[in-house]
Amino acid sequence: MPGPGQAHAVLALNCGSSSLKFAVYPVGATGAQALVEGEAEAIGTPHARFSVRLQGSDPVADPSPIADHRQAAERVFALLEANTAFTPTAIGHRIVHGGPSVRRHCLIDPPVLEALDAAGVFAPLHTPAALEVVRLAQARFAGLRHVACLDTAFHRGLPEVARRLPMPAALEAEGVQRYGFHGLSCESVLRQLGPTPPDRVVIAHLGSGSSVTAVKAGQSVDTSMGLTPSGGVMMATRSGDLDPGLLVYLIREHGLDAAGLERMIDREAGMLGVSGRSGDVRQLRAAQGDPDAQLALRMFAYSVRKQIAAMAGALEGLDLLVFTGGIGEKDAQTRLEICEALSWLGIEAPGAGRAPGRPDQPEVRVLPAREEEQIALLTAAIAHPDA
């Protein structure tokens, strides 16, 4: 084990619904830079692939099948064990939903693991796979400290007016409230903004899952996702917010049960549902002659811009709009469409800068979602507090 003041090698595991990102960081007092990183993506599909990038080199991809998250995790662990330079001293796990009981980043012990298991009902698309990876890692790296890094932790201080859902009060005792997600991404954005971020910030995390968050003086005050990661803006395969009456209609007229509703809302809706082709923005952009694909893209941008305007309303103004996430960082056309439609807020396209004589004009920036790095920093601080 490293001594006081020395770097600790931390393995960050970021488990998604169909992916597993990983990175090993030597975490010291000044930050982190990955020794090795990679991703198992499109798990369980014919398009699955495993890619690895060593520090200072280009990524190497292997398109061989990856049946499930267990197989993906085993490939990560085998890679680490083949090179002692990558041996971790602690492991951090992204947990999408901690439920009402686990609201802060923390060490994973049996009571915490039990509470996370119970919270799986709120995020069935993510939590079971993530906890399977946790248990595999605990068995493979026995004796190491494992840390739960929660996407919901950043939003735990939401004011009551935003946190409370307009439902009977008895449901709140069951944990029915707005939790908010993509908190690790939001934390990484604020870290990149430095110790004195602008007072009123809106963070648009746009990816396969997307959300928009209002940040006041460094604190989350509202966010588009609610009880689960299914709500908010339209996403790749998730519907986002719907008229609740539609769910009643689907139950009554189409005979859908809970599993059927969940499948439709989380896996068959969003841009995939509208286009009938794909939930991947890159594939939809390539389908220039397909009107349904182009409609899906327009609906996505429209959904996001409405939420950005709503969050500016929650903040009573806007100083900075940040785009992050895979789409937010890489799809300039989506950013442009959103910004052009928000010109009435004074928003210009990223990189345009403030207009002369407009010091109050909102700034627009594009920042990477450094979730794995954030996991590593949190894990080092919790697992090795005296380092």
Residue pairs with C-beta under 8 A, 6 or more apart in sequence:
1 89
2 8
2 89
2 387
4 386
4 387
5 29
5 387
6 28
6 387
7 26
7 27
7 28
8 26
8 27
8 28
8 89
8 90
8 380
8 383
8 384
8 387
9 24
9 25
9 26
9 27
9 35
9 86
9 87
9 88
9 89
10 24
10 25
10 27
10 32
10 88
10 89
10 90
10 91
10 92
10 375
10 376
10 379
10 380
10 383
11 22
11 23
11 24
11 80
11 88
11 90
11 91
11 92
11 137
12 21
12 22
12 23
12 24
12 25
12 91
12 92
12 94
12 371
12 372
12 373
12 375
12 376
12 379
13 20
13 21
13 22
13 73
13 76
13 91
13 92
13 93
13 94
13 133
13 137
13 375
14 20
14 21
14 22
14 94
14 371
14 372
14 375
15 69
15 93
15 94
15 126
15 129
15 130
15 133
16 126
16 208
17 125
17 126
17 129
18 41
18 42
18 43
18 44
18 45
19 39
19 40
19 41
19 42
19 43
20 39
20 40
20 43
20 69
20 72
20 73
20 76
20 133
21 37
21 38
21 39
21 371
21 372
22 37
22 38
22 39
22 76
22 372
23 34
23 36
23 37
23 38
23 372
23 373
23 376
24 34
24 35
24 36
24 37
24 80
24 86
24 88
25 32
25 33
25 34
25 35
25 372
25 373
25 376
26 32
26 33
26 35
27 376
27 377
27 379
27 380
31 373
31 377
32 373
32 376
32 377
32 380
33 55
34 55
34 372
34 373
35 54
35 55
35 85
35 86
36 52
36 53
36 54
36 55
36 79
36 83
36 86
37 52
37 53
37 372
38 50
38 51
38 52
38 53
38 59
38 76
38 79
39 50
39 51
40 48
40 49
40 50
40 66
40 72
40 75
40 76
41 47
41 48
41 49
41 51
42 48
42 49
42 66
43 66
43 67
43 68
43 69
43 71
43 72
44 66
44 67
44 68
46 65
48 63
48 64
48 65
48 66
49 61
49 62
49 63
49 64
49 66
50 61
50 62
50 64
50 66
50 72
50 75
51 59
51 60
51 61
51 62
52 59
52 60
52 79
53 59
53 60
66 72
66 75
69 129
69 132
69 133
70 132
70 133
70 136
73 132
73 133
73 136
73 137
74 136
77 136
77 137
77 140
77 141
79 86
80 86
80 87
80 88
81 87
88 141
88 144
89 144
89 383
89 384
90 144
90 145
90 146
90 147
90 379
90 380
90 383
90 384
91 137
91 141
91 144
91 145
91 146
91 147
91 379
92 146
92 147
92 149
92 375
92 376
92 378
92 379
92 383
93 108
93 130
93 133
93 134
93 137
93 146
93 147
93 148
93 149
93 375
94 130
94 149
94 151
94 184
94 371
94 375
95 102
95 116
95 127
95 130
95 131
95 148
95 149
95 150
95 151
96 123
96 126
96 127
96 130
96 150
96 151
96 152
96 181
96 229
97 119
97 120
97 122
97 123
97 126
97 127
97 150
97 151
97 152
97 179
97 181
97 228
97 229
98 115
98 116
98 119
98 148
98 150
98 152
98 153
99 115
99 116
99 118
99 119
99 122
99 175
100 119
100 174
100 175
100 177
101 115
101 118
101 119
102 112
102 115
102 116
102 119
102 148
102 150
103 150
103 152
103 153
103 156
104 150
104 153
104 156
105 147
105 148
105 149
105 150
105 153
105 378
105 382
106 112
106 147
106 148
106 382
107 145
107 146
107 147
107 148
107 382
107 383
108 116
108 134
108 138
108 146
108 147
108 148
112 148
113 131
113 134
116 127
116 131
116 148
117 131
119 127
119 175
120 127
120 128
120 131
122 175
122 179
122 227
122 228
123 228
123 229
124 262
125 229
125 230
125 266
125 267
126 229
134 146
137 146
138 146
145 382
145 383
145 384
147 375
147 378
147 379
147 382
147 383
149 184
149 374
149 375
149 378
149 379
150 183
150 184
151 181
151 182
151 183
151 184
152 179
152 180
152 181
152 183
153 183
154 180
154 183
154 184
154 186
154 187
154 220
155 178
155 179
155 180
155 181
155 183
155 213
155 220
155 223
157 219
157 220
158 178
158 180
158 220
158 221
158 222
158 223
159 221
162 178
162 221
162 222
162 223
162 314
163 177
163 178
164 172
164 177
164 178
165 171
165 172
165 176
165 177
165 178
165 226
165 227
167 176
176 227
177 227
178 223
178 225
178 226
178 227
179 225
179 226
179 227
179 228
180 211
180 213
180 220
180 223
180 225
180 226
181 209
181 211
181 223
181 225
181 229
182 203
182 205
182 209
182 211
182 213
182 225
182 325
182 369
183 220
184 371
184 374
184 375
185 203
185 205
185 324
185 325
185 369
185 371
185 374
186 203
186 205
186 213
186 215
186 220
187 374
188 368
188 369
188 370
188 371
188 373
188 374
189 203
189 322
189 324
189 367
189 369
190 197
190 201
190 215
190 218
191 370
191 374
191 377
192 367
192 368
192 370
193 201
193 320
193 322
193 367
197 215
197 218
197 320
198 319
198 320
198 363
199 216
199 217
199 319
200 214
200 215
200 216
200 312
200 315
200 316
200 317
200 318
200 319
200 320
201 214
201 215
201 216
201 319
201 320
201 321
201 322
202 212
202 213
202 214
202 215
202 308
202 311
202 312
202 315
202 318
202 320
202 321
202 322
203 212
203 213
203 215
203 322
203 324
204 210
204 212
204 304
204 307
204 308
204 321
204 322
204 323
204 324
204 325
204 328
204 338
205 211
205 212
205 213
205 324
205 325
205 328
205 369
206 304
206 323
206 324
206 325
206 326
206 327
206 328
206 331
206 334
207 236
207 325
207 326
207 327
207 328
207 369
208 235
208 236
208 237
208 279
208 326
209 229
209 235
209 236
209 238
210 232
210 233
210 234
210 235
210 300
210 304
210 325
210 327
211 223
211 224
211 225
211 229
211 232
211 233
212 223
212 224
212 232
212 233
212 304
212 307
212 308
212 310
212 311
213 220
213 222
213 223
213 224
213 311
214 220
214 221
214 222
214 223
214 311
214 312
214 314
214 315
215 221
216 315
221 314
221 315
222 311
222 314
223 232
223 311
224 231
224 232
224 233
224 240
224 241
224 307
224 310
224 311
225 231
225 232
226 232
229 238
230 238
230 239
230 240
230 265
230 266
231 240
231 241
232 240
232 241
232 307
233 240
233 241
233 300
233 303
233 304
233 306
233 307
234 240
234 270
234 271
234 299
234 300
234 303
235 270
235 271
235 279
235 300
236 270
236 271
236 272
236 279
236 280
236 281
237 266
237 267
237 268
237 269
237 270
237 271
237 272
237 273
237 279
238 265
238 266
238 269
238 270
239 264
239 265
239 266
239 269
239 270
239 273
240 270
240 303
242 265
247 261
250 256
250 260
250 261
250 264
251 257
251 261
254 260
256 264
270 279
270 296
270 300
271 278
271 279
271 281
271 284
271 296
271 297
271 299
271 300
272 278
272 279
272 296
274 292
274 295
274 296
274 299
275 284
275 287
275 290
275 292
275 293
275 295
275 296
276 292
277 283
277 284
277 287
277 290
277 292
277 293
277 296
278 284
278 293
281 297
281 300
281 327
281 331
281 334
283 293
284 290
284 293
284 294
284 296
284 297
285 297
285 331
285 333
287 293
287 294
288 294
297 334
298 337
300 334
301 334
301 337
301 338
301 341
302 341
304 334
304 338
305 337
305 338
305 341
305 342
308 321
308 338
308 342
309 342
309 345
312 318
312 345
318 345
318 346
318 347
318 362
319 362
319 363
320 362
320 363
320 364
320 365
321 339
321 347
321 362
321 363
321 364
321 365
322 364
322 365
322 366
322 367
323 329
323 335
323 350
323 364
323 365
323 366
323 367
324 366
324 367
324 368
324 369
325 369
326 369
327 334
328 334
328 335
328 366
328 369
329 366
329 367
329 368
329 369
335 349
335 350
335 364
335 366
336 349
339 347
339 348
339 349
339 350
339 364
340 349
345 362
346 358
346 360
346 361
346 362
347 362
347 364
348 354
348 355
348 361
348 364
349 364
350 364
350 365
350 366
351 364
352 364
354 361
354 363
355 361
380 387
